Amino acid sequence: MFVVGPDKKVKLSILYPASTGRNFDEIIRVIDSVQLLGSGMATPANWKVGDACVVASSVAPEDIPKKFPDARLVEMPSGKKYLRFTDMGPKAKF
């Protein structure tokens, strides 16, 4: 199975043996996540619609306050604040 993004690039490929069932909830989760990436958001593992999203690394730090005013920076043990969360809100495009 392949999921192709709006940019015509393969975003996911899954190869299951014919004897293995498919998890359609996971496939829908991937499609929702691919759509969010176009808004500058990424999704952590086990993310569900409505959960907090990660501000994608492609979003420059100086652009975060404009694009995601509710963003929360998480300080890591190293002291760096590179993990950035935001609420999904109306930014979702699905």
LINCOR-V902856 format. One line per field, one symbol per residue. phi: phi as a letter, one per 30 degrees, with the letter a starting at -180 (. if undefined). burial: b if it has 16 or more other C-alpha atoms within 10 Angstrom, else e. A space follows every 10 residues. Layout:
phi = ???
burial = ???
This chain:
phi = .bccdddicd cabbbcdedc dccddddddd ddddddedci cbbdeidbej ddccdddddd eddeeddbdc dbccddedjd cccbcbddhd ddcb
burial = eebeeeeeee eeeeeeeeee eeeeeebeeb bbbbbbbbbb bbbeeebbee ebbbbbeeee eeebeeebee bbeeeeeeee eeebbbbbee ebee
